[in-house]
């Protein structure tokens, strides 16, 4: 693509509106900005779009959203599934409401029924609604935890999971076939409503979703009893979470829920945080201030589309609020729920615990202890959803728990994406249970390490933006892929996996095997002493991600080993 020619076309072609042309006219003397907006098309990846909002082929705007939606419509029609309809939700980001309405009307113009939420709602409720309404697909307008200038477009299929192979590639092909924006069909909302194509999802869906979540509480009496005393601070970080989270906690019996007032209302500017991401401890500043003021036991935060949960829990021995990683919070929920299911004799004999290849090995230890099958999949909750769908169709295994290190888990088979709302509920239930035993959540985490071993993990992102940055990320991956690395820090490499090339190499014997995983641009290093590293480029952000994990003999030993491994890995990749 000649970016200057494409820029000129957008400035002059009648298909583009005057607002778009005016925005592009304002950057006419900034060639670097023009290049970044037009050097490529915003890629419709394996789950959809994500990018900076603005005019241009490499931006989120009504034209790129329209092209993606028309391609999706063409695919649905090819599958003869237009009558089943598409459920659509959106978060608090700029243009989310407009993009969601546009998506609905383009689908309607193609004769496809839509169900649009009356107001913003979380990702997990959309996943639930797709199956509850018997839809053929779902669309969520969100950029998850990205900075305010971003928005995105996630696509789900009839199982409530984000699209996976081969359907993802088939839909992507349909999107690529839209080579002219005039191919995008249009219809007025009034006409779509009169034809019965445009439908609104009201609050009854909230009731159904929350009823299912409440049915997952394992110790309702303990929650009601301890809920009188437990103090919880929660923040939705200006996103969708509090459309239902506070109501849910009140309904299961928590009487002391404090929602951070400055972050309670949806706001696409995310004015109180530099990044609306519960993985970033800076996002907890106001929540921790409120927690200290009210003496909270637990501090919780969800990201804008409420599929991720971050937590701090009070250590009563020191009086400090202790930060949990995504691995820690998910595995705390897992240990609590699985142990209670076993105690109540409702843990299935054919149970499966699904995790990802870059998540904590503690999952394997918990699975082994409770005699669950531990299944590892590639990064991305859609891959967990695919295993759930397969097991459901074959009736050969029962889903118990699934999680990924990026602050997401799912406690039941009612949805097929990570659920920050359910995680909030599950963490609070666990806090009530341990409180009844005279323990805090931090005590419970310590008990888990004592029981299974001191597993610690870290994740580092190296950001490289723009055209040059994309090439630098590609070069880093190529260099690592083509290097025979025998040692990382103090750890010998035992096994090297290049999942993109479907190769597993035993570094001691030189023996080559297959990974038995779908193709993906991931490099994985199995190290001695129960340690590992992995690297991959992000599919949604301009960064390369480094993951690592170790097992130590105590907290100090584990932390020291992890820090050494992290530094060695950064040095190796940046090299």
LUMMAR-952618 format. One record per residue (C-alpha): residue in one letter; y negated, x negated, z. Coordinates in pm, whole numbers, padded with zeros to 5 digits, always signed. Layout:
aYXZ...
//
This chain:
x+00000+00000+00000x-00345-00134-00099x-00533-00039+00217x-00880-00053+00058x-00776+00173-00229x-00619+00419+00015x-00932+00408+00230x-01149+00493-00073x-00915+00779-00165x-00949+00931+00182x-01327+00899+00154x-01347+01083-00179x-01043+01308-00235x-01112+01681-00195x-00793+01725+00010x-00963+01556+00308x-01226+01746+00508x-01586+01637+00567x-01525+01544+00932x-01254+01297+00826x-01476+01150+00555x-01768+01111+00796x-01548+00927+01045x-01428+00690+00772x-01781+00640+00640x-01881+00514+00985x-01641+00218+00956x-01724+00122+00597x-01849-00224+00704x-01557-00297+00939x-01280-00427+00714x-01051-00514+01005x-01066-00155+01130x-01010-00020+00778x-00706-00246+00740x-00558-00135+01073x-00601+00233+00981x-00459+00202+00629x-00228-00101+00602x+00073+00127+00648x+00168+00489+00704x+00220+00596+01064x+00596+00577+01071x+00800+00885+01146x+01055+00698+01356x+01385+00807+01500x+01220+01059+01733x+00888+01129+01561x+00534+00993+01549x+00318+00805+01796x-00017+00643+01729x-00390+00624+01793x-00582+00944+01717x-00816+00911+01420x-00855+00925+01043x-00621+00711+00833x-00259+00679+00725x-00176+00473+01037x-00326+00725+01278x-00242+01056+01443x-00441+01327+01265x-00387+01666+01108x-00274+01509+00782x-00005+01283+00930x+00107+01564+01162x+00108+01802+00865x+00321+01569+00657x+00572+01526+00940x+00591+01902+00994x+00635+01984+00625x+00916+01729+00606x+01080+01884+00913x+01039+02232+00760x+01204+02120+00436x+01497+01982+00633x+01538+02299+00841x+01536+02512+00524x+01793+02281+00365x+02011+02346+00672x+01956+02726+00632x+01841+02736+00994x+01489+02879+00957x+01570+03210+01126x+01669+03040+01454x+01318+02907+01495x+01145+02610+01655x+01012+02583+02012x+00683+02392+02052x+00507+02251+02357x+00226+02006+02421x+00067+01797+02696x-00291+01733+02808x-00385+01469+02550x-00673+01498+02306x-00575+01712+02005x-00243+01818+02160x-00326+02187+02153x-00463+02165+01799x-00162+01969+01669x+00082+02213+01834x-00086+02515+01671x-00098+02336+01337x+00273+02253+01366x+00359+02616+01438x+00158+02750+01145x+00295+02501+00892x+00648+02596+00997x+00548+02965+00972x+00409+02905+00621x+00758+02788+00530x+00917+03106+00668x+01033+02941+00992x+00993+03133+01317x+00815+02946+01600x+00786+02985+01976x+00472+02814+02108x+00417+02779+02482x+00109+02974+02595x-00024+02660+02763x+00075+02299+02812x+00422+02244+02959x+00644+01944+03041x+00894+01786+02802x+01198+01888+03010x+01098+02254+02998x+01076+02231+02619x+01424+02074+02608x+01549+02362+02824x+01368+02625+02613x+01520+02504+02285x+01867+02593+02414x+01756+02899+02611x+01598+03052+02297x+01877+02937+02066x+01633+02744+01847x+01732+02507+01572x+01470+02250+01678x+01184+02169+01913x+00859+01977+01883x+00663+01821+02169x+00309+01698+02108x+00272+01404+02347x+00227+01029+02363x+00409+01017+02697x+00255+00741+02913x+00046+00568+02644x-00331+00509+02684x-00573+00802+02625x-00647+00712+02261x-00284+00789+02162x-00095+01104+02079x+00251+01168+01939x+00505+01411+01796x+00863+01424+01933x+01136+01616+01750x+01434+01780+01922x+01742+01947+01775x+01938+02255+01880x+02113+02079+02171x+01776+02011+02337x+01798+01637+02276x+01570+01422+02064x+01711+01374+01715x+01975+01104+01668x+02169+00959+01374x+02239+01070+01113x+01999+01365+01147x+01702+01142+01236x+01730+00945+00912x+01780+01265+00711x+01459+01416+00855x+01271+01089+00806x+01373+01094+00440x+01235+01448+00400x+00905+01334+00555x+00884+01037+00318x+00937+01268+00022x+00603+01437+00099x+00390+01213-00123x+00087+01440-00151x-00093+01625+00129x-00131+01926-00101x+00244+01985-00052x+00175+02092+00307x+00191+02473+00321x-00057+02685+00516x-00078+03033+00666x-00328+03208+00893x-00216+03284+01248x-00282+03656+01212x-00060+03679+00904x+00212+03473+01075x+00203+03706+01376x+00223+04015+01155x+00530+03869+00985x+00694+03808+01324x+00698+03434+01265x+00447+03322+01530x+00560+03391+01887x+00424+03286+02227x+00640+03166+02517x+00506+03308+02843x+00562+03236+03212x+00910+03394+03216x+01041+03066+03074x+00897+02889+03380x+01093+03129+03602x+01418+03063+03417x+01368+02687+03418x+01280+02675+03787x+01573+02901+03880x+01808+02653+03713x+01648+02360+03895x+01665+02536+04231x+02036+02603+04172x+02087+02224+04160x+01978+02176+04523x+02289+02063+04711x+02165+02112+05069x+01919+02405+05061x+01941+02471+05435x+01857+02110+05522x+01562+02120+05280x+01426+02436+05443x+01472+02289+05790x+01326+01944+05723x+01074+02078+05473x+00868+02200+05767x+00799+01838+05867x+00836+01627+05552x+00501+01534+05399x+00481+01478+05024x+00189+01354+04814x+00221+01432+04444x+00006+01354+04141x+00057+01476+03783x-00190+01205+03665x-00396+01466+03476x-00087+01580+03282x+00154+01873+03264x+00346+01815+03586x+00161+02047+03818x+00198+02347+03590x+00523+02393+03786x+00595+02101+04027x+00399+02223+04332x+00540+02573+04289x+00895+02434+04272x+00858+02226+04589x+00710+02522+04778x+00990+02751+04664x+01269+02518+04784x+01104+02504+05126x+00857+02214+05141x+00555+02323+05342x+00345+02006+05332x+00282+01922+04966x-00049+01750+04895x-00151+01730+04528x-00413+01461+04459x-00720+01679+04393x-00893+01437+04155x-00581+01424+03933x-00457+01781+03965x-00614+01929+03651x-00510+01833+03296x-00756+01594+03132x-00693+01393+02815x-00946+01131+02921x-00731+01042+03225x-01057+00952+03401x-00917+00822+03731x-00658+00579+03591x-00664+00295+03338x-00317+00403+03221x-00145+00736+03302x+00187+00566+03367x+00388+00596+03692x+00540+00256+03611x+00196+00107+03683x+00128+00086+04056x-00247+00101+03986x-00195+00465+03885x-00102+00537+04250x-00435+00426+04400x-00568+00774+04483x-00224+00905+04577x-00169+00622+04825x-00515+00676+04975x-00428+01042+05031x-00084+00944+05166x-00239+00719+05428x-00483+00993+05522x-00218+01265+05573x+00068+01041+05687x+00295+01121+05393x+00661+01024+05387x+00688+01016+05008x+00437+00959+04726x+00533+01084+04377x+00373+01064+04031x+00476+01200+03693x+00341+01091+03354x+00145+01327+03123x+00452+01498+02972x+00636+01486+03309x+00959+01326+03196x+00906+01009+03407x+00879+00979+03784x+00738+00694+03991x+00763+00680+04370x+00646+00504+04683x+00820+00574+05014x+00699+00487+05363x+00880+00218+05557x+00828+00332+05916x+00916-00015+06047x+00611-00171+05881x+00401+00137+05810x+00372+00028+05446x+00440+00234+05135x+00711+00060+04936x+00723+00075+04558x+01042+00175+04375x+01129+00067+04023x+01271+00322+03780x+01617+00182+03846x+01575+00214+04222x+01449+00573+04227x+01712+00695+03981x+01996+00523+04162x+01876+00655+04497x+01894+01006+04352x+02234+00926+04199x+02386+00793+04524x+02254+01090+04721x+02372+01353+04478x+02710+01199+04395x+02793+01131+04761x+02706+01491+04851x+02907+01629+04561x+03206+01428+04680x+03159+01543+05038x+03142+01905+04923x+03444+01848+04696x+03254+01948+04382x+03253+01606+04215x+03447+01654+03889x+03758+01441+03826x+03643+01383+03468x+03285+01302+03567x+03068+01064+03369x+02766+00859+03474x+02559+00760+03168x+02321+00464+03167x+02161+00232+02913x+02235-00131+02833x+01901-00244+02982x+01936-00051+03308x+02066-00175+03644x+02427-00287+03681x+02419-00108+04015x+02510+00201+03812x+02847+00044+03735x+02909-00028+04102x+02828+00331+04205x+03044+00470+03926x+03338+00254+04029x+03308+00355+04394x+03315+00728+04311x+03571+00694+04031x+03331+00810+03760x+03338+00689+03402x+03031+00471+03344x+02911+00496+02986x+02648+00255+02849x+02434+00357+02552x+02138+00211+02367x+01784+00243+02505x+01638+00592+02473x+01737+00911+02653x+01832+01069+02321x+02140+00845+02328x+02235+00982+02669x+02181+01331+02526x+02415+01253+02235x+02698+01161+02475x+02633+01481+02672x+02650+01688+02353x+02974+01523+02243x+03138+01578+02581x+03022+01940+02589x+03163+02008+02242x+03495+01836+02312x+03527+01971+02668x+03681+01637+02770x+03427+01505+03023x+03174+01649+03267x+02820+01522+03297x+02725+01416+03650x+02416+01197+03613x+02223+00995+03357x+01925+00762+03372x+01734+00483+03204x+01532+00208+03369x+01205+00342+03225x+01161+00586+03515x+01368+00872+03376x+01679+01060+03489x+01851+01396+03452x+02044+01568+03731x+02225+01835+03527x+02327+01959+03183x+02059+02232+03163x+01842+02001+02946x+01904+01696+02730x+01603+01476+02808x+01484+01301+03119x+01324+01537+03367x+01049+01418+03598x+01011+01765+03753x+01377+01780+03857x+01352+01419+03978x+01058+01516+04202x+01271+01794+04349x+01579+01571+04389x+01382+01294+04560x+01232+01542+04802x+01574+01690+04876x+01711+01341+04941x+01414+01269+05170x+01488+01584+05368x+01858+01497+05396x+01795+01142+05517x+01523+01265+05753x+01785+01490+05912x+01988+01173+05974x+01689+00992+06124x+01632+00779+05813x+01358+00732+05553x+01409+00696+05179x+01339+00324+05224x+01619+00307+05483x+01847+00484+05235x+01764+00229+04965x+01850-00052+05204x+02184+00117+05281x+02262+00128+04907x+02201-00246+04871x+02415-00318+05176x+02693-00103+05035x+02698-00229+04675x+02506-00557+04663x+02146-00663+04610x+02086-00575+04246x+01732-00643+04123x+01578-00592+03779x+01250-00653+03601x+01088-00565+03270x+00808-00756+03099x+00611-00645+02794x+00439-00889+02560x+00168-00700+02368x+00082-00798+02011x-00145-00549+01832x-00235-00497+01467x-00092-00641+01146x-00071-00995+01280x+00080-00873+01607x+00355-00683+01426x+00447-01002+01241x+00443-01206+01562x+00685-00961+01725x+00911-00981+01422x+00898-01362+01434x+00988-01368+01805x+01294-01153+01741x+01399-01367+01442x+01364-01689+01641x+01574-01557+01930x+01831-01406+01694x+01883-01732+01509x+01895-01959+01816x+02225-02052+01980x+02100-02023+02338x+02347-02165+02588x+02135-02145+02902x+01848-01928+03029x+01688-02082+03336x+01969-02182+03572x+02215-01938+03415x+02473-02018+03149x+02498-01765+02868x+02852-01626+02867x+02815-01367+02591x+02549-01301+02326x+02519-00960+02160x+02316-00899+01845x+02339-00523+01826x+02149-00504+01499x+02414-00721+01332x+02703-00567+01534x+02805-00909+01667x+02930-01017+02010x+02972-01392+02046x+03164-01551+02334x+02950-01859+02402x+03239-02042+02570x+03503-01996+02299x+03293-01906+01995x+03504-01591+01943x+03326-01313+01750x+03378-00939+01810x+03194-00613+01731x+02952-00444+01973x+03090-00091+01910x+02729+00035+01942x+02505+00193+01676x+02277-00047+01491x+01961-00128+01686x+01720-00422+01702x+01834-00542+02045x+01951-00886+02163x+02154-00899+02487x+02259-01203+02692x+02537-01175+02949x+02483-01456+03199x+02689-01609+03477x+02658-01491+03839x+02629-01119+03752x+02303-01171+03564x+02178-01057+03221x+01877-01046+02988x+01783-00837+02685x+01494-00820+02439x+01382-00560+02187x+01063-00452+02010x+00922-00124+02138x+00972+00168+01903x+00648+00337+02007x+00404+00065+02114x+00283-00273+01976x+00490-00482+02215x+00815-00670+02259x+01006-00584+02576x+01203-00825+02793x+01458-00695+03044x+01654-00887+03305x+01877-00826+03606x+02055-01023+03876x+02269-00970+04188x+02176-01157+04506x+02317-01194+04855x+02007-01046+05021x+01658-00924+04928x+01497-01268+04938x+01775-01433+04741x+01771-01157+04479x+01394-01162+04440x+01382-01539+04403x+01657-01542+04141x+01492-01259+03950x+01154-01432+03943x+01312-01753+03813x+01502-01568+03542x+01193-01370+03439x+00982-01683+03400x+01256-01859+03203x+01292-01563+02968x+00916-01535+02904x+00896-01906+02829x+01193-01885+02593x+01060-01587+02396x+00699-01706+02374x+00821-02067+02316
//
